[in-house]
Amino acid sequence: MSVFRNSRRAGLAVLALVLALAAAVATPEPAAGQETAPVKLTAPKKLKPAAPAEEQEPRRRATAPRFEYKSGPQRSSVTALPSIGGASIQVDQLQSVDPDAAGILSAEQGGFGIGMWAGSERRFVERLIDALPAAIPSTTMRDVAKRLLLSVAVPPDGAPSGPSLAARRMRALIAMGEYAAALDLLSAMPRQGRGPGLVRAEAALRLVTKDQASACRLAAEEVSRQSAAFWQKALFFCQVLAGETDKAELGLSLLRETGLEDPLFLELASSMMAAQPATLAALPGLGPLHLAMIGKTGSAMPMTDAVRHPGALRLLAVSPTAPAVIRLHAAETAAAQGVLGAGVVARFYKPGGPAADQPAAAEAGAEPPRLPMVERAALYQAAAATKVPAAKAEAISLAVKSAVAGGRLQGVARIFAPLVADLPPSSDLLWFAPTAFRVLLVSGDEAGATGWLKLIRTSAAIAEESQQLLNDVAPLAELMGQGGTAAETPLPAERRGVAVLFHGLLGALGREVPADRLNPLVLNSAPGPAMPDMALWMRLVAANAGEPAAPEAEPSAAAPPPAAATVVAGPVVTAEALPPPTPGTQSGETRIGERLLLMLLALGDGPLAEANPLVVSEVVRGLHRVGLAKEARGLAMEAAITAGL
C-alpha cells in the first residue's frame, strides 16, 4: 500500500538523523546459557541501613492488567514497615496474629482468599513452596507466585515440619528477588512467636537489602542461642565488616574444622580476609549471605549461573563498574523475568546509563563493536527523543527485530511498551501495527493491543494489500477471543511445533479445536522438550480434570478508588485495598494454593520459548479452571509470541 510505504520512508529519513549514534552492526549477542567473562563488582563504600534494592518506577498504565501490590504516586509500600512507610495499616490488637496466616493481600486485594489451602496437607504444601523456582520465565506466573506468597490465608492442616510456613514464604520471596515484597510481608507478622526460621529469614533479608546493621544485630543475638552454621557464617561476615579480623579468622578456622560444606562461602570468606575479589567459576547454593559477600568483595560472577538467580541479576544490573554489555544483559533478563520493572530497566537504556560505555576493542586501535543490546539502548534513546511518530515506530521496530533474533523479546518488549503505548493507531503506521500489537500483548496490555488489531482489520476490509497483515496476527487474535480467522490461514508446515503450541493453548483456554485442524499435525510433529517430574505432572493433570470454573467478570474500565485500610476478622493483617486483579477465590474451586504451586513447578525456570507445549497448555488450562481467565490469556500470549507466533 503506497500510503504506508511513503510514511515509512519519511520515518526512515528522520530516524537516520536521530540515530547518529546507532550503527547497526550484526554482532551475535551472548545467549542466556553462553559463557561470558566474569564481572567485577565494587564493594559498597558505606555500611548503613538502606532501602530495598527494588527501585521505584512510575505507575503502570491503567490499561495494563499486571498485578501490583504497591500503591501511591511513588509506588510506596502499603504496609506498616517504618522504613517504607505505611500509616494506612490497621491491626486488630485484640486478636492473636498467626505468622503463618498473616499476609498483605486479602481476596479483594488480589490474594487467593483465606481458604486457599483448604483441603491441602501441610507437609506437601511446605515441600512445594521449598521447591519453587527462583527464576520464573513468565511475568504472568511471577505475579501469580508473588500474590500466592503474600496472601492472607488459614494455614493448611497438619503439623509443621521444620521451619514455619511463614519462614518458607519469606525464603521463596527472597530467592525470587522480591525484597520489597518480603519486607512488606515481614512487617505484617507479629514480633512475638516468629520462631528461629523466620528470624533467620529476616536476617537474610536484611543482608541482601544492605541493612547490615540490623542483620549483624540479629546475628549477635542468635549465635549464642543457636548452633546453626548460618549464624556462625553471618557472624564472620559481620566481624569482617567491623574490622575484627582476629575474631573472624578464628571463627573461619572453626567452621573449616567442623567440615562446613559450603564451598562458595569458603571461597568468598578467603576473599574477604585477603581483601581481594574472587573470580567465581560457579554459584553453587547461592543465597542471601553469599550475595552480600559478593557485593562486599567485588567478586566476579559468571553470567551462565547468574541468569538463574534473580538476586545475582539485580546485583549485576546495578553494579556501577560492570561492563555495559553485562549490565544490559542482566537488566534485559531481569525485565523478561519481571525481577525489575520495565520503568526501572528503561533507565539503563537512557543517556548516561550503561549503554554510554563502549565495549573494549578486541585489538588495539580497532573500532569497538556495538553489541545488539547496546544498539537497542541507542534505538530506545532515538525513539524517546523523536516527536515524529513514523521515526519512533521505525526505531522500535528495529529494536524488536533485534530482540527476536537474540531471543530477548520478552524483556525488550516490556521496556519499549510505554513508547508503543504513546503511539495512537493510525493508517500512516499500518506497517507497524503487527509489531505494536505483539509488543503490547506480550507486555500484558490487551486493551492497547486491541486498538492496533482493529486498525489492521479495518484496513484489510477495504484494501486487499492489507490482508497479509491480518493473516499474520490472526492466530493471536483467535487466542485473544477476538475472532477465528486463523482457521482460514493455517500455520506453515515447517512451523509444526508452533502449530501444536497454538492449538494446545486454544483448547486450554476453553475454545473448540476441530479435529481437522489437528489431523495434519498427527505423526508430523517433532518430540517436545523434556517433561517435568512425572508424579508432579500426574497431580497437576488430575487437579485440572473436570469442568472449568466460570471465568471472572472483566474489570470495568473505570476502576473503583482504593478503599480505606480495614481489619478482617481472624488471624490476618490487611493492607490498603487495590483494584482486584481476578481473585481466584471467586471461582468456587478448592485447593487453589496447592494447584497454583503445582503449575509453577511444572513450568520450571527455563526459558518460556523452550518449554514443552504440553506443559504450557496444561498450566494455561489450570489457570483457566480456577477462574484466573485473565492470567491464563496472559501466559498464553507470552508463550505464543515468544515461540514465534
N, C-alpha and C positions, 0 to 999 in steps of 0.2 A: 504494500500500500504506500503510495508516494508521500502521503501526508506524514506518516510517522518515520519514513526513511529520511525525509528532509529535516524533520525536527531532530532526529538523532545525529545527522551530520552537523547541525548547528551546535548541538550539545557537545559533540566531539571537539569542535573548534574552540569552544570556550574552555573545555576541560584541558585542552593542550596547554593553555596559558596558565591555568591553576596548578597543573601537575608538573611544574618545572622541576620539582624535587622528586618526582616518582618515575624513575627509569625502569621500564618493565624488563627485568632480567629473569629468564626461566631457570632459576637455580632451584634444584629439588630441596624441599624442606624436610627436616627430620620427622619421621613418623613417630607415633606415640611410643612404639616399642624399640626405636632405634637408639643405639648408644651415642651419647654426645659427651663432650668433655665435662668433668665435674666442675661445679660452680663454687667459687669462694664467697662466703658471706662475712661481712664485718661484724664485730662484736658491738653490742649496744654500749653507748658512752655512759649512760646513767642507769642506775638501778632504782626504780621507784614505781609505785603502783601506777598502772596505766589503763586506759580504756581498752576494751577488747579489740582484737585485730580486725574485726569486721568494720570497714569504713562505711560511713553513711552514704546513701545515694538518693537522688530525687525520687519522689513517689511515682510509681508506675502509672501509666495511663489508665483511666477508668475502664477502657475497653478491654484491657488485658485481664484474663481470668486467673492469673497466677495468684497463689495463696501468699499472703503476708501476715505475719503476726505482729508486726510493728505498726505504730500509729503516730500521727503528729507530723508537722511540717518538716521536721528534720528526721523523720522516721525514728524518733526516740523510743526507748523502751516503754512498755505499758505496765511494767512490774514495779515492785517496791524496792528494788536494789538502789541504795542511795547514790552510788556512783553513776548509775544510768538515769535515775530519776523516775519516780512512779508514784506520785501522790494520789493517783486515781484508784489504787488498790485498797480494798477494804477486806479485812479478815475478821471472821467471827471468833472473838477471843474466848467465847464460852464453849466452843467445840474443840475436840482434840483432832488435829490435822495429821493424818497418816502420811508420812513422806511418800509411801508407795502409791497413794491415791492422788496426791497433790499434783497440780498442773496449772498452766496458764490459759488453756483453751477449753471452754465448755462446748457442748454441741452447737450452740447458737453462734459461737465464735470461730467455728471451723474445726473443732475437735470431733472425735468419733463417739462421744457420749459416755456417760458413767458406766454403762453396761457393755462396753466394747469387749471386755474379757469374759463376759458371762458364758458359761459352758466350757471354758478353756481350763486346762490343767496347768498349774503354776510352773512346775519344773520344765514343762515343754515350752512354755512361753519364754522362760528365762534362757533356755538354750537357743531359741530362735533370735532373741534380742542380742545375745552374745555373738551370734554368727552374722549379724547384719553387715553387709559390705560398707566400707567407709566411702569408697568412690562409687557413687550411683550414676550410671550412664545417662539417665533421663532426668531432666529438671522437673518434669511432672511427678515422677516417682520419688524424687528427693523431697519435694513438697509434701507428698503423702507420708514419707518416713518422718519428717520433722513434725508434722501435725500429730502423728501417732505417738511420738515420744513426748510431746508437750500436752497431750490430752489429759483432762481430769477424768479419772476412771476408778471404779472399785477394783482392787487387785483381784487376779484370778484365784480360784480356790486351790487350797493345798498349802503345805508348809514350805517356807522358803529354804533354799539350799545355797549356802554361801552368801555372797553379797546380796543386799536388798534389791528389789525391783527398781527402786529409785536410783540406786547407785548404778545399776546396769543401764538404765535410760540415760543417765548423765554420761557414762562412758561412751555410749553409742553416739551421742551428740558431739562429744569432744572429738571422737575419731572422724566424724563427718566434717570437722572443721567449723561446726556451728557453735562458736564460742559465745556469742551474744545470747543465743537461744539457751545455751546451757546455764549461763549466768542468770538469766531470767527465771529458768526453772528452779535453780538453786534458791533464789530469793523467795520462791513460793513455798519452800519447805521449812518447817519449824526447826529452830536450832536444837531443841531438845529431842533426843531419840533418833538422831541421824544414823548412828551406827558407824563402825570403822570403815565399811566400804564407801559410804557416802562422804566421810571425811577425807578419805584418800582421793576420791573423785574431785572434791573441792580443791585439794592441794594441786592436783594435776592441772585443773582448770586455771588456777592462779598462775602456775608456771607458764603455760602457753599464752596467757594474756598479759605477761610481763609484770604481773603483780607479785613480784618475787618476795617482797617484804611480807605479805600475807602468807605466801607459800612456806617461807622459811619459819615463820612463827608457828604454823601448824606442824612442820617437821620437828621443831624443837620440842613441842608439846607431846607429840605422838611417839617419838622414837624411844622414850623411856617407858611407854606403856605397851608398845607393840614390837615384836621382833621381826616383822615383815621386812624383806630386803628393800622394798620400795622406800621405806622411811630412812634406812641406812644410806641408800643412794642419794635420796633428796638431801639428807644432812651433809653428805660430802659436797654436793653442789653448792649448798649454802655456805659451807665453811670456806670454799674457794672464793666465793663472791666476797666474803667478809675478810679475806686475806689471812685466814687461819690455816696456813699451808701445812703446819706440823700436824694439827689435828686431822686435816683432810688426808694427808699421806698415811697416817696411822689407820684411819677408817678404811681407806682404799686397800691397804695391806690385809686388814681383817676380812674384807669382802673377798679378796682373792683367795685367802686361805680357806674360807668356807666353801669354796668351789662354786662361786657365783656363775651361773650360766646366762650371761648377757654380754656377748662379745661386742655389741655396739656400744654399750655403756662403758665397758673397759677401755675400748679404743678412744672414746671421747674423753674419758677421765684422764687418760695419759696425755691427751692433747691439752686438757685444761691445766694439768700440773706443769707441763712444759711450756705453757703459754704459746703454743704453736698450733695452727689449724691442721686438722687431719684431712686426708683425702679418702673419702669413704667409697669403697667399691660397691657396697650394697647397703640396704637399710633393714636388716633383719629385726623383726619385733619392734619396729619404730613406734614410740609412744611419746606422750607429752614431755616427759623429762628429757628424753633424747633430743626433742626439738628445741627445748630450752638450752641444752648444752651445745647444740649445733649453732644456734644463734649467738651464744656467748663466745665460742671458739672461732667462728667464721669458717667452719669446716665446709668442704665441698661435698655436694650431693649428686649422685647420678640421676639424670632425668628419667632413665628407664624405670627406676623404682619410685621416684617422686610422683609420677603421674597417678599412682595408685594410692597416694596418701594426701588427702586434702590439706592437712596441716603443712606438709612439705611444699605443696603448691603455693600456699599463702606466703610462706617464708621466702620462697624464690621470687615470687611476683613483686614483693615489696622491698627486696634487697636493693639498696642503692648502688652496690658495687658489682652485681652480677651483670654479665654481658647482655646487651639489648635483646639479642635473639633468644636467650634463655628466659629472660623476664617476660617477653611477649609470648613465648611458648607456654610458660606456666600460666600467664594471665588468660590466654585463649582457652587452655584446657580447663582452668577454673571456671570460666564463663560457661563452657559447654556442660560442665557438671552442676552448675548452679552454686559452686562454692563461693564465688564472688559475684555480686550483682553486675548486670551489664553496664549500669551507670558508672560503677567503680572502675571496671576494666576499661571503659572508654577513655578514662584519664590517661591510661598507658599509651593510647594512640595519639594524644594531643601534643602540641608543640612543647618541648621541654621534657617529654616522657622518654621512656627507653628508646623509642624509635629515633630520637635525636642522636643517639650514639651510633657510630658506624662500626660494623664488624671489622676486625683486623684483617688486613690484606694477607693473602696466602704467601705472596712473595714481596720482597722489598720493592717499593716503587709501583706495585701493581694497584690497579683501581679496586677498592674494596667491593666485594659483591653485596648486592642488596637482596637479602633473602625474602621469600614471599611474605612472611609475617611483617617484615619492615615495610614492604611495599603496601601491604594492607593498611598499615598505620598512616602512610603517606596519602593513600586514597581516602581514608577517613577524614584526614585534615582537609583535603580538597573538597570533599562532599560537604563538610560542615561549613567551609568558608564561602562557597559559592551561593549566590541567590538565584541562579538560573536553574530551573527545575530539570531541564534536559542534561545539563552538566552534572548536577547532583546525581541524577539517575545513572548516568554513564559511569561515574566513579564507583557508585555502589555496585553496579553490575559487574565491573571488573574485579572488585574485591570478592564478590560472591563466587565468581568463576574460579578465582584463585583458591578460595576456601574449599570448594567442591573438589578441585584437583588434589588438594592436600589432605582431604578427609577432615576438614575443620569447620564444616558448615554450621554445626550446632552452636558453637561458641561465637563465631563471626556473625551469624545471623542475629543473635541476641544483642551483640554490640551495635550493629547497624540498624536494628529495628526502629529505634526512635527517629533516625534520619529518614527512613522509609515512611514512617507514620506522618512525617511533616509534608509529604508529597501527596496532594489530592489526586485521585484517579482522573485522568483526562485523556482525550483522544490523542493528544500530542505525545503521550507517554505509553501508548498502547504496546509498543515493542518491549517495554519494561514491565508490563503487567504480570507475566508469569513469574519473574524474579521477585517482584514485590509481594505477590500472592504467597510464594513459598517462604520468604523471609518472615512475614508476619505470622503465617501458620505455625512454623516451627518455633517461633517465639511465644506462641500462646495467644496471639491477638486475632481471634476468629472474626470479630466484627470488622476490623480493618481489612483483613484478607477478603472478606465478602464483597467489599466495595470494589476491589480490583477484579474479582470474578464477575461481577455484574458488568463492568466495563468490557471485559472480553466477550461476554455473551451478547451484549448489545451490538458490538462491532461485528461479531460473527453472523448476527441475524441480518445485517444489511450489506456485508461485504464478504464474498466467498474467500478472499485472501486471508481473512482473519480466522477461518475455520481451523487452521492448523494450530493456532494458539489455544483454541478451545479444546482441541483434541489433546494437547499437551497437558492440560491441567484437569482433564475430565476425571481420571481416577481419583485424584484428591478431592474433587468436588463431590464424587459419589461417597467417599468416606465421610465427608462432612454432612452428608444427608442433603446436599444441595442439588441433587439431580442424578440421573442414571445414565448419562451419555457414555460412560466408559464401556458399556456393553456393546456399543456400536464401534468403538475404537480399541480393539483388543491390543494388549501389550505385545511387542515384537517377540518372535520365537526365541531369540538369543537372550531374552531377559526373563527366562522361566523362573529363576529364583525370586525376582521381584514380583512376578505374577503370582507365585504361590503365597508370598507375604501379603500381597494386596487382597487376595480372596480370603485368606485366613483372617485378616483384620476386618474385612467386610462382614464375615459371618460372626466374628466375636462381638461386633457392635450391634448384633441383632438383625442384620439385613439378610435377605434371602440371596443365596448364591446358587443359581441354576446349575444343574449337573452338566449341561452342555458347555458351560464356561470352564469347568474343571477337567472334563474329559481329555482335551488336548494335552493337558499337563501330566496326566497319569502315565507313569513309566518313562517320562521325559524330563523329569526334574532331578537335579543332582542332589546327593545326600546333604543335609543341612549340617551346620556346626554342632559341636558337642551339646548333649543334653545335661541338665542339672542332675544332682543326686536322685536316683530313681525313686527311692521311698518318699522323698520330698515331692517329687513330681506326682506320684500317685495320690498323695494327700491333697495337693492343690487341685488336681482334676476332680477328685471326689468332692471337695468343698465347693467347686463350681458347678457340680451337677444339679439338675433341677431347673425350674423356671426362673428367669431373671427377675430381679426386683423391678418395681415400677421406677422409671427414671425420675430424678428430682425435677422440680419445676425450674425453668431457666430464670436467673436473676433478672429483675426488672431493670430497665435502662437507667432509672434514677434510683440508686441505692439509698436505703434509709440512712439517716445520720446516725453516727455512733451513739449508743445509749450510755448512760452513766454506769460506773462500776457497780457491781452488785455482789451480794453474798448468796451463795447457793447452799441449801441445807445439805448436811452431810460432811464428810471429811474432804472438803475441796477448798481450793483457792481460785478465784476467778480474776480476770483482767478486764480492761476496758473493752466493750463489745465492738466487734468488727463486722462488716457485712459478711454473712456466711458464705463460704465458697463451696457448698454442697456437702453438708454434714451426712456422714454415712449412716447415722442412727435413724434417719427418717425412712430407710428402706425396709425396715422390719426384719432384716437378716440377722443371724446370730453369729457369734464368734468373729466379729468384724476385725478386731485387732489381730487375732491369730491368722486369719486369712490374708490380711494385708502383709504380714510378716512373711508368709509363705510366698507371696507374689514377689516381694523384694528379693528374697533369697534365690528364687528361681531365675530372676532376671540377671543376678550376679553383678560383677563390677567391670566386665569387659566392655569395649565399645559397642554402642547400640547397633551400629551398622553391621556388626559381626555376630549379633545374637541370632539364635535359631528362630526362624519364622514361627515354628510351632510354639515355642516358649513365649514369644512376644504376643502372639494371638491369644494364648491362654491367659496371660496376665491382663490383657485388654478385656477379655471375657469376664475375668474375675472382678475387675473394677466395675464393669457394667452391671454385673449381677448383684453387687452390694449397693447399687444406687448411685455410684460415682460416675455418671454418664459423661460429665464434662472432662473428668480426668481420663476416662477411657478414650475419648476422642483425642485428648492432648497427647497421650502416649502413642496412639495410632498415627497421628500426624508426624510426630518426631521420628518414629520408626520408618514410616513410608518415605519421608523426604530424605532422611539420611541414607536410606537404601537406594535412592536414585529416582523415585517417582516424581 
